[in-house]
Amino acid sequence: MGLLGELLLLPVAPVRGTLWVLQQVVDEAERQYYDPSAIQAELARLAEQLDAGDIDEAEFDRREDELLERLQIMQNREQKQ
């Protein structure tokens, strides 16, 4: 871009920095949300809740489907890379 371009964009540098930080936060949140070990731990907790009678079968099925969908999304992302 060159020196002139950098000087012209200098006033928006704080915005660019803020956007970069926000992107890093989003990336980390997605990494944790789709982490297979975290999903498996949630599935185990969900099974424990079902066994303890804290949730019914319908709630278990609904939440299990959500977790398995997250796991599938992560596997699809890994295959694309």
N, CA, C and O of each residue as an XYZ file, in Angstrom:
324
protein
N       0.828     -1.181      0.000
C       0.000      0.000      0.000
C       0.870      1.242      0.000
O       0.521      2.247     -0.619
N       1.943      1.185      0.654
C       2.862      2.305      0.636
C       2.650      3.263      1.788
O       1.687      3.169      2.550
N       3.590      4.189      1.884
C       3.581      5.151      2.980
C       2.383      6.085      2.919
O       1.766      6.363      3.948
N       2.045      6.571      1.740
C       0.919      7.494      1.603
C      -0.393      6.817      2.015
O      -1.214      7.414      2.711
N      -0.576      5.604      1.592
C      -1.786      4.867      1.979
C      -1.873      4.657      3.475
O      -2.941      4.806      4.069
N      -0.760      4.312      4.081
C      -0.733      4.124      5.531
C      -1.058      5.423      6.264
O      -1.774      5.413      7.265
N      -0.534      6.534      5.767
C      -0.830      7.827      6.396
C      -2.302      8.190      6.261
O      -2.897      8.738      7.190
N      -2.888      7.890      5.116
C      -4.306      8.193      4.919
C      -5.204      7.326      5.799
O      -6.273      7.762      6.225
N      -4.768      6.108      6.067
C      -5.567      5.188      6.886
C      -5.275      5.294      8.375
O      -5.918      4.623      9.183
N      -4.314      6.130      8.745
C      -3.939      6.275     10.150
C      -5.109      6.655     11.061
O      -5.197      6.127     12.170
N      -6.007      7.546     10.640
C      -7.129      7.882     11.533
C      -8.058      6.708     11.849
O      -8.731      6.726     12.879
N      -8.109      5.701     10.996
C      -8.990      4.554     11.273
C      -8.241      3.392     11.924
O      -8.806      2.312     12.091
N      -6.991      3.598     12.290
C      -6.199      2.537     12.921
C      -6.857      1.999     14.193
O      -6.863      0.784     14.392
N      -7.413      2.851     15.065
C      -8.073      2.295     16.262
C      -9.251      1.394     15.918
O      -9.495      0.400     16.602
N      -9.980      1.734     14.866
C     -11.115      0.902     14.450
C     -10.607     -0.434     13.932
O     -11.165     -1.482     14.258
N      -9.562     -0.403     13.134
C      -8.993     -1.644     12.609
C      -8.477     -2.510     13.744
O      -8.641     -3.730     13.722
N      -7.851     -1.886     14.740
C      -7.365     -2.638     15.896
C      -8.498     -3.257     16.689
O      -8.404     -4.402     17.131
N      -9.560     -2.505     16.866
C     -10.728     -3.015     17.594
C     -11.365     -4.176     16.846
O     -11.748     -5.176     17.454
N     -11.479     -4.047     15.538
C     -12.050     -5.133     14.742
C     -11.186     -6.389     14.820
O     -11.711     -7.502     14.862
N      -9.872     -6.216     14.841
C      -8.982     -7.360     14.952
C      -9.185     -8.065     16.292
O      -9.257     -9.293     16.349
N      -9.276     -7.290     17.360
C      -9.477     -7.868     18.693
C     -10.813     -8.602     18.748
O     -10.893     -9.711     19.277
N     -11.856     -7.991     18.209
C     -13.171     -8.644     18.196
C     -13.127     -9.948     17.411
O     -13.741    -10.934     17.819
N     -12.415     -9.966     16.297
C     -12.307    -11.194     15.511
C     -11.580    -12.279     16.293
O     -11.940    -13.453     16.200
N     -10.568    -11.907     17.055
C      -9.848    -12.876     17.869
C     -10.765    -13.465     18.940
O     -10.718    -14.665     19.208
N     -11.594    -12.628     19.548
C     -12.536    -13.096     20.575
C     -13.553    -14.057     19.962
O     -13.852    -15.101     20.542
N     -14.080    -13.708     18.797
C     -15.052    -14.573     18.115
C     -14.403    -15.905     17.751
O     -15.004    -16.961     17.947
N     -13.191    -15.862     17.226
C     -12.496    -17.101     16.855
C     -12.300    -18.015     18.059
O     -12.506    -19.225     17.961
N     -11.904    -17.448     19.187
C     -11.695    -18.254     20.392
C     -13.015    -18.807     20.925
O     -13.076    -19.957     21.359
N     -14.051    -18.008     20.893
C     -15.365    -18.481     21.356
C     -15.852    -19.638     20.485
O     -16.379    -20.623     21.003
N     -15.681    -19.527     19.174
C     -16.079    -20.615     18.284
C     -15.229    -21.856     18.520
O     -15.742    -22.974     18.488
N     -13.938    -21.668     18.756
C     -13.068    -22.813     19.019
C     -13.538    -23.577     20.257
O     -13.580    -24.807     20.257
N     -13.888    -22.844     21.303
C     -14.357    -23.485     22.527
C     -15.744    -24.100     22.340
O     -16.012    -25.180     22.864
N     -16.622    -23.431     21.604
C     -17.985    -23.909     21.393
C     -17.996    -25.220     20.604
O     -18.809    -26.104     20.875
N     -17.097    -25.343     19.631
C     -17.063    -26.526     18.780
C     -15.973    -27.525     19.181
O     -15.694    -28.455     18.424
N     -15.364    -27.359     20.327
C     -14.318    -28.262     20.792
C     -14.919    -29.644     21.070
O     -15.814    -29.771     21.905
N     -14.432    -30.679     20.374
C     -15.008    -32.016     20.549
C     -14.959    -32.525     21.986
O     -15.907    -33.170     22.433
N     -13.883    -32.253     22.719
C     -13.816    -32.747     24.098
C     -14.837    -32.042     24.992
O     -15.391    -32.657     25.903
N     -15.085    -30.761     24.739
C     -16.099    -30.038     25.510
C     -17.494    -30.572     25.187
O     -18.340    -30.693     26.073
N     -17.724    -30.888     23.931
C     -19.034    -31.427     23.532
C     -19.240    -32.802     24.165
O     -20.328    -33.099     24.660
N     -18.208    -33.637     24.154
C     -18.323    -34.958     24.763
C     -18.561    -34.857     26.268
O     -19.313    -35.651     26.832
N     -17.927    -33.888     26.916
C     -18.155    -33.693     28.350
C     -19.593    -33.251     28.603
O     -20.215    -33.686     29.572
N     -20.123    -32.390     27.737
C     -21.522    -31.966     27.879
C     -22.471    -33.134     27.661
O     -23.484    -33.251     28.351
N     -22.150    -33.999     26.706
C     -22.977    -35.194     26.489
C     -22.981    -36.093     27.724
O     -24.019    -36.640     28.095
N     -21.827    -36.242     28.352
C     -21.748    -37.064     29.564
C     -22.578    -36.457     30.693
O     -23.292    -37.168     31.399
N     -22.476    -35.119     30.860
C     -23.289    -34.448     31.893
C     -24.778    -34.597     31.601
O     -25.591    -34.771     32.508
N     -25.114    -34.526     30.324
C     -26.510    -34.669     29.928
C     -27.033    -36.066     30.276
O     -28.156    -36.209     30.760
N     -26.221    -37.086     30.029
C     -26.618    -38.457     30.374
C     -26.772    -38.616     31.883
O     -27.680    -39.302     32.352
N     -25.885    -37.980     32.637
C     -26.001    -38.026     34.098
C     -27.293    -37.367     34.570
O     -27.950    -37.865     35.484
N     -27.656    -36.248     33.949
C     -28.897    -35.570     34.313
C     -30.106    -36.448     34.009
O     -31.065    -36.478     34.781
N     -30.062    -37.157     32.893
C     -31.158    -38.055     32.547
C     -31.244    -39.189     33.558
O     -32.329    -39.521     34.035
N     -30.106    -39.780     33.881
C     -30.086    -40.887     34.854
C     -30.567    -40.445     36.232
O     -31.211    -41.216     36.944
N     -30.258    -39.211     36.608
C     -30.661    -38.705     37.916
C     -32.125    -38.262     37.926
O     -32.682    -37.971     38.985
N     -32.738    -38.212     36.760
C     -34.136    -37.790     36.689
C     -34.315    -36.279     36.664
O     -35.427    -35.779     36.833
N     -33.217    -35.548     36.452
C     -33.298    -34.082     36.410
C     -33.959    -33.588     35.130
O     -34.566    -32.517     35.115
N     -33.843    -34.367     34.056
C     -34.479    -34.005     32.780
C     -35.221    -35.227     32.259
O     -34.909    -36.359     32.627
N     -36.199    -34.989     31.405
C     -36.938    -36.107     30.831
C     -36.316    -36.519     29.500
O     -35.378    -35.884     29.017
N     -36.845    -37.582     28.921
C     -36.302    -38.141     27.683
C     -36.385    -37.155     26.520
O     -35.469    -37.087     25.701
N     -37.469    -36.397     26.442
C     -37.636    -35.429     25.352
C     -36.586    -34.320     25.430
O     -36.007    -33.929     24.416
N     -36.348    -33.819     26.642
C     -35.324    -32.785     26.829
C     -33.940    -33.338     26.505
O     -33.124    -32.667     25.872
N     -33.687    -34.569     26.945
C     -32.411    -35.207     26.645
C     -32.200    -35.309     25.137
O     -31.132    -34.967     24.629
N     -33.223    -35.782     24.423
C     -33.113    -35.941     22.970
C     -32.868    -34.605     22.279
O     -32.046    -34.516     21.367
N     -33.573    -33.574     22.707
C     -33.416    -32.256     22.087
C     -32.003    -31.719     22.274
O     -31.368    -31.263     21.324
N     -31.525    -31.781     23.507
C     -30.188    -31.250     23.799
C     -29.086    -32.122     23.203
O     -28.048    -31.613     22.781
N     -29.312    -33.431     23.167
C     -28.340    -34.327     22.548
C     -28.217    -34.030     21.048
O     -27.116    -34.016     20.499
N     -29.357    -33.793     20.396
C     -29.331    -33.449     18.968
C     -28.531    -32.171     18.722
O     -27.769    -32.094     17.758
N     -28.698    -31.170     19.585
C     -27.947    -29.921     19.441
C     -26.445    -30.169     19.570
O     -25.651    -29.644     18.788
N     -26.067    -30.963     20.551
C     -24.648    -31.242     20.771
C     -24.056    -32.052     19.616
O     -22.939    -31.783     19.175
N     -24.797    -33.029     19.135
C     -24.309    -33.828     18.020
C     -24.206    -32.994     16.740
O     -23.323    -33.225     15.914
N     -25.096    -32.040     16.584
C     -25.022    -31.145     15.434
C     -23.759    -30.282     15.505
O     -23.088    -30.080     14.493
N     -23.437    -29.776     16.693
C     -22.198    -29.009     16.868
C     -20.981    -29.860     16.534
O     -20.042    -29.387     15.895
N     -21.001    -31.108     16.964
C     -19.897    -32.010     16.682
C     -19.768    -32.246     15.178
O     -18.659    -32.274     14.645
N     -20.888    -32.413     14.502
C     -20.883    -32.618     13.058
C     -20.357    -31.386     12.325
O     -19.605    -31.516     11.359
N     -20.742    -30.208     12.771
C     -20.249    -28.964     12.160
C     -18.736    -28.887     12.281
O     -18.055    -28.517     11.325
N     -18.208    -29.231     13.443
C     -16.762    -29.193     13.648
C     -16.056    -30.190     12.740
O     -15.017    -29.871     12.163
N     -16.603    -31.382     12.608
C     -15.989    -32.385     11.741
C     -16.019    -31.928     10.281
O     -15.062    -32.161      9.543
N     -17.098    -31.285      9.861
C     -17.186    -30.766      8.499
C     -16.159    -29.666      8.273
O     -15.557    -29.597      7.202
N     -15.951    -28.809      9.261
C     -14.949    -27.752      9.144
C     -13.553    -28.331      9.012
O     -12.747    -27.846      8.218
N     -13.266    -29.364      9.786
C     -11.948    -29.989      9.741
C     -11.700    -30.651      8.394
O     -10.573    -30.635      7.899
N     -12.734    -31.234      7.793
C     -12.587    -31.892      6.498
C     -12.330    -30.891      5.387
O     -11.635    -31.206      4.421
N     -12.878    -29.691      5.507
C     -12.698    -28.661      4.483
C     -11.295    -28.075      4.497
O     -10.835    -27.544      3.486
N     -10.613    -28.166      5.631
C      -9.283    -27.569      5.742
C      -8.250    -28.408      5.128
O      -7.074    -28.046      5.137
